[in-house]
Amino acid sequence: MAKHDYFTEEQIAEALRKTHGKVYAAADVLRCGVRTVYDYLGRFPELNELREHYRERFLDGAELKLEEAVIAGEAWAICFSLKTLGRSRGYVERQEFQAQIEHVQPVDRDLQMAIMRDPQVRTLAFQLQRRMTELKAGGNGGGNGNGNGNDGELGPGLPVDNPGRDENAIPGDDGDGAHEGEVEAS
């Protein structure tokens, strides 16, 4: 069954012009439901372009007023401009969030070895473990003085930075080239 058009495209366009692209106000002018106006917007791209035109004009006007307020030295306008338009230059508010950690998956052996070999990754893992421990303890840190609260280990077999320890050593590796649990061929 074909949809019956109660309005012409021009009637909808005129209502959008009168209301500066405001759909609800256009529906009031036409004395129809908002869904009807949205249906026309969906069926006639020119109507949607008209609506966008008015939105863009509105935004231009708002930006002009904002610029005037910035030039006048209004602190709120300066702050708002930097937080929104200045984000690409690093003007962002610090965002804080809280996380609740339910369960941490154990670290697999390959990842442990990579952490042990790369000092930067090892340092990041240490910092992450310390922060996770602080979160679990209510943000207080805790522990035995090394900052991570778990007796000097990042996880199973992952020691924290220790000045007396070889950075490239792998747990269980005595330097003979065989991995823990492997038997050398004779």
KEKE-3310 file (N, C-alpha, C; in steps of 0.2 Angstrom, whole numbers, plus 5000, padded with zeros to 4 digits):
npx = (5004:5003:5011:5002:5004:5002:5007:5015:5032:5037:5029:5033:5047:5045:5040:5051:5060:5053:5055:5068:5074:5071:5064:5054:5047:5043:5034:5024:5020:5015:5005:5006:5012:5029:5036:5031:5037:5050:5049:5048:5060:5068:5064:5066:5081:5084:5077:5083:5095:5092:5088:5100:5108:5102:5106:5120:5121:5116:5126:5137:5133:5133:5147:5152:5147:5154:5167:5167:5165:5177:5186:5182:5187:5181:5181:5175:5172:5185:5190:5181:5183:5196:5196:5188:5189:5203:5208:5216:5228:5232:5225:5216:5205:5210:5206:5198:5197:5189:5193:5187:5195:5192:5198:5213:5222:5234:5251:5258:5272:5280:5277:5282:5296:5298:5296:5306:5317:5316:5320:5311:5298:5298:5299:5287:5278:5280:5276:5262:5259:5261:5252:5240:5240:5239:5226:5219:5221:5214:5220:5231:5243:5255:5263:5280:5289:5295:5286:5277:5270:5270:5280:5292:5289:5283:5273:5270:5286:5291:5303:5304:5313:5329:5344:5355:5353:5354:5348:5344:5343:5334:5321:5325:5335:5351:5361:5366:5360:5350:5332:5322:5317:5320:5330:5347:5353:5364)
npy = (4994:5011:5025:5039:5055:5069:5082:5093:5093:5106:5112:5107:5111:5125:5126:5122:5132:5143:5139:5139:5126:5118:5103:5099:5111:5114:5104:5108:5119:5114:5107:5093:5076:5074:5063:5063:5074:5069:5058:5064:5070:5060:5054:5064:5071:5084:5092:5088:5093:5106:5108:5105:5116:5126:5122:5123:5137:5141:5136:5143:5156:5154:5152:5164:5172:5166:5169:5183:5184:5178:5187:5198:5195:5186:5174:5161:5159:5158:5147:5137:5137:5133:5120:5114:5118:5119:5106:5099:5104:5101:5106:5099:5093:5085:5068:5058:5041:5027:5010:4993:4979:4963:4950:4945:4938:4925:4928:4922:4911:4915:4929:4933:4931:4940:4952:4951:4953:4965:4981:4992:4988:4980:4989:4996:4986:4983:4996:4995:4984:4988:4999:4992:4984:4995:4999:4988:4988:4999:5011:5014:5009:5000:4985:4979:4990:4990:4995:4988:4979:4965:4956:4958:4953:4954:4946:4928:4923:4935:4946:4962:4977:4976:4982:4973:4963:4954:4962:4956:4943:4927:4920:4905:4901:4896:4900:4890:4888:4880:4878:4879:4864:4857:4844:4842:4837:4823)
npz = (5000:4995:5002:5008:5004:5013:5013:5003:4996:4996:5005:5017:5016:5017:5030:5037:5034:5040:5054:5055:5053:5063:5068:5077:5079:5066:5064:5072:5066:5054:5059:5062:5066:5073:5068:5055:5049:5050:5042:5029:5028:5027:5015:5006:5000:4998:5008:5020:5018:5018:5031:5038:5033:5040:5053:5052:5050:5063:5071:5067:5070:5084:5086:5083:5093:5104:5100:5101:5115:5120:5115:5122:5134:5143:5155:5156:5142:5136:5143:5139:5125:5124:5130:5121:5106:5107:5110:5101:5103:5115:5126:5137:5149:5164:5165:5176:5182:5189:5193:5195:5199:5195:5192:5187:5174:5173:5168:5153:5149:5138:5137:5149:5148:5137:5144:5154:5146:5140:5145:5146:5144:5155:5165:5163:5166:5179:5184:5181:5189:5201:5202:5201:5212:5222:5219:5222:5236:5240:5235:5243:5241:5249:5254:5255:5255:5242:5234:5227:5234:5234:5238:5230:5217:5200:5196:5193:5194:5190:5194:5202:5197:5201:5207:5209:5201:5185:5171:5159:5163:5163:5172:5180:5171:5170:5162:5154:5142:5140:5143:5158:5164:5152:5144:5140:5124:5123)
capx = (5000:5007:5010:4998:5007:4998:5010:5020:5039:5038:5026:5038:5052:5043:5039:5058:5062:5050:5057:5076:5077:5069:5059:5048:5043:5040:5028:5019:5018:5011:5000:5006:5017:5036:5037:5029:5042:5056:5048:5049:5067:5071:5063:5068:5087:5084:5074:5088:5100:5089:5089:5108:5109:5100:5110:5126:5120:5116:5133:5141:5131:5136:5154:5154:5146:5159:5173:5166:5166:5184:5190:5181:5191:5177:5185:5171:5173:5192:5191:5177:5186:5202:5194:5185:5193:5210:5210:5221:5234:5234:5221:5211:5204:5212:5200:5200:5192:5190:5192:5187:5198:5189:5202:5219:5224:5241:5255:5261:5279:5283:5277:5287:5302:5299:5296:5313:5322:5315:5319:5306:5292:5298:5297:5279:5274:5281:5272:5255:5257:5261:5245:5234:5240:5236:5219:5216:5222:5211:5224:5236:5250:5256:5268:5286:5294:5297:5281:5272:5266:5269:5287:5297:5288:5277:5269:5274:5292:5293:5305:5305:5319:5334:5350:5360:5351:5356:5342:5343:5342:5328:5320:5327:5340:5357:5366:5369:5357:5344:5327:5320:5313:5323:5336:5351:5355:5371)
capy = (5000:5017:5030:5045:5062:5074:5088:5093:5094:5113:5114:5104:5115:5131:5125:5121:5139:5147:5137:5138:5119:5115:5098:5099:5117:5113:5099:5112:5124:5110:5103:5086:5073:5075:5057:5064:5078:5065:5054:5068:5072:5053:5053:5070:5073:5092:5094:5086:5098:5113:5107:5105:5123:5130:5120:5126:5144:5142:5135:5149:5162:5153:5153:5171:5175:5164:5173:5190:5183:5177:5194:5203:5192:5182:5168:5155:5158:5156:5140:5133:5137:5129:5113:5111:5119:5118:5100:5096:5107:5098:5109:5095:5093:5079:5064:5053:5036:5021:5003:4988:4973:4957:4944:4946:4932:4924:4930:4916:4911:4919:4936:4934:4931:4946:4957:4951:4955:4972:4985:4997:4984:4977:4995:4997:4980:4985:5001:4993:4979:4993:5002:4987:4983:5000:4999:4983:4990:5005:5016:5016:5006:4995:4981:4979:4995:4991:4999:4984:4975:4957:4953:4959:4950:4957:4940:4922:4922:4941:4950:4969:4980:4975:4984:4968:4958:4955:4964:4951:4936:4924:4915:4897:4901:4896:4902:4885:4888:4875:4881:4875:4858:4854:4840:4843:4831:4821)
capz = (5000:4995:5008:5006:5005:5016:5012:4997:4998:4997:5012:5022:5016:5020:5038:5040:5034:5046:5060:5055:5052:5069:5066:5081:5078:5059:5065:5075:5060:5049:5063:5061:5071:5072:5064:5048:5046:5049:5036:5023:5028:5025:5008:5001:5003:4998:5014:5025:5016:5021:5039:5039:5032:5046:5059:5052:5052:5070:5074:5065:5075:5091:5086:5083:5100:5108:5099:5104:5122:5121:5114:5128:5140:5147:5157:5154:5135:5135:5146:5135:5119:5125:5131:5115:5100:5109:5112:5097:5106:5122:5131:5139:5157:5167:5166:5181:5182:5194:5190:5200:5195:5198:5191:5183:5170:5174:5162:5150:5149:5132:5139:5155:5145:5134:5150:5157:5141:5138:5152:5146:5145:5162:5170:5163:5169:5186:5186:5181:5194:5207:5202:5202:5219:5225:5218:5226:5243:5241:5233:5248:5239:5254:5252:5259:5254:5235:5230:5223:5238:5233:5240:5225:5211:5196:5194:5194:5191:5187:5199:5200:5195:5207:5205:5209:5196:5178:5168:5154:5165:5163:5178:5179:5166:5173:5157:5149:5135:5141:5147:5163:5162:5146:5145:5134:5121:5124)
cpx = (5004:5006:5007:5002:5002:5000:5015:5027:5040:5034:5030:5044:5051:5042:5046:5061:5060:5053:5065:5078:5075:5063:5053:5043:5040:5034:5022:5016:5013:5005:5000:5011:5024:5038:5036:5035:5049:5055:5050:5057:5071:5070:5065:5075:5088:5082:5079:5094:5098:5090:5096:5110:5108:5104:5117:5126:5120:5122:5137:5140:5134:5143:5156:5153:5152:5166:5173:5167:5173:5188:5188:5184:5187:5180:5182:5172:5180:5192:5187:5181:5193:5201:5191:5189:5201:5213:5216:5228:5236:5230:5215:5211:5207:5206:5203:5194:5194:5189:5192:5190:5196:5194:5207:5221:5231:5245:5258:5268:5282:5283:5281:5294:5303:5300:5303:5318:5322:5315:5313:5299:5292:5296:5290:5275:5275:5276:5264:5254:5257:5254:5239:5234:5237:5229:5216:5216:5218:5215:5229:5243:5251:5262:5274:5291:5296:5292:5276:5268:5265:5276:5291:5295:5282:5272:5273:5280:5295:5296:5305:5312:5323:5341:5356:5358:5352:5349:5340:5342:5335:5327:5321:5332:5347:5363:5369:5365:5350:5338:5325:5315:5315:5329:5340:5353:5362:5374)
cpy = (5006:5021:5036:5051:5067:5081:5088:5094:5102:5115:5112:5109:5122:5131:5125:5128:5143:5146:5136:5131:5115:5110:5099:5106:5117:5109:5103:5117:5120:5106:5096:5083:5074:5069:5059:5069:5074:5060:5058:5069:5065:5052:5058:5073:5081:5095:5093:5091:5105:5113:5108:5112:5127:5128:5123:5133:5145:5141:5141:5155:5161:5154:5160:5174:5173:5168:5180:5189:5182:5184:5199:5200:5188:5175:5162:5154:5155:5149:5136:5132:5132:5122:5110:5112:5118:5111:5097:5099:5105:5101:5104:5095:5086:5074:5058:5047:5031:5015:4998:4982:4967:4951:4946:4939:4931:4926:4923:4917:4915:4927:4937:4935:4938:4952:4957:4953:4962:4977:4990:4994:4982:4983:4996:4992:4981:4990:4999:4988:4983:4996:4998:4985:4988:5001:4994:4984:4997:5011:5018:5013:5000:4991:4981:4984:4995:4994:4994:4979:4968:4954:4953:4955:4954:4952:4934:4922:4929:4946:4957:4971:4979:4977:4978:4962:4959:4956:4959:4944:4933:4919:4908:4896:4901:4898:4896:4884:4884:4879:4876:4869:4854:4850:4841:4837:4829:4818)
cpz = (5000:5000:5005:5008:5007:5014:5006:5000:5000:5003:5017:5022:5019:5028:5041:5039:5039:5052:5060:5056:5059:5068:5070:5080:5071:5060:5068:5070:5056:5053:5062:5066:5068:5067:5056:5045:5045:5043:5030:5023:5026:5017:5003:5004:5003:5005:5020:5024:5019:5028:5041:5038:5038:5052:5058:5053:5059:5073:5073:5069:5082:5092:5086:5089:5104:5107:5102:5112:5124:5120:5119:5134:5145:5149:5155:5146:5133:5137:5141:5128:5119:5126:5125:5109:5101:5111:5108:5099:5113:5128:5133:5147:5158:5168:5171:5181:5187:5191:5196:5196:5199:5197:5186:5180:5172:5167:5160:5150:5144:5134:5145:5152:5141:5139:5153:5152:5139:5144:5152:5147:5152:5167:5169:5166:5177:5188:5186:5187:5201:5208:5203:5209:5224:5225:5222:5234:5245:5239:5238:5246:5244:5251:5257:5257:5246:5231:5227:5227:5238:5233:5234:5218:5207:5195:5195:5191:5188:5192:5197:5199:5202:5204:5205:5204:5189:5175:5163:5156:5165:5169:5176:5174:5170:5168:5153:5143:5135:5145:5153:5161:5156:5148:5139:5131:5122:5118)
residu = (MET:ALA:LYS:HIS:ASP:TYR:PHE:THR:GLU:GLU:GLN:ILE:ALA:GLU:ALA:LEU:ARG:LYS:THR:HIS:GLY:LYS:VAL:TYR:ALA:ALA:ALA:ASP:VAL:LEU:ARG:CYS:GLY:VAL:ARG:THR:VAL:TYR:ASP:TYR:LEU:GLY:ARG:PHE:PRO:GLU:LEU:ASN:GLU:LEU:ARG:GLU:HIS:TYR:ARG:GLU:ARG:PHE:LEU:ASP:GLY:ALA:GLU:LEU:LYS:LEU:GLU:GLU:ALA:VAL:ILE:ALA:GLY:GLU:ALA:TRP:ALA:ILE:CYS:PHE:SER:LEU:LYS:THR:LEU:GLY:ARG:SER:ARG:GLY:TYR:VAL:GLU:ARG:GLN:GLU:PHE:GLN:ALA:GLN:ILE:GLU:HIS:VAL:GLN:PRO:VAL:ASP:ARG:ASP:LEU:GLN:MET:ALA:ILE:MET:ARG:ASP:PRO:GLN:VAL:ARG:THR:LEU:ALA:PHE:GLN:LEU:GLN:ARG:ARG:MET:THR:GLU:LEU:LYS:ALA:GLY:GLY:ASN:GLY:GLY:GLY:ASN:GLY:ASN:GLY:ASN:GLY:ASN:ASP:GLY:GLU:LEU:GLY:PRO:GLY:LEU:PRO:VAL:ASP:ASN:PRO:GLY:ARG:ASP:GLU:ASN:ALA:ILE:PRO:GLY:ASP:ASP:GLY:ASP:GLY:ALA:HIS:GLU:GLY:GLU:VAL:GLU:ALA:SER)
# end
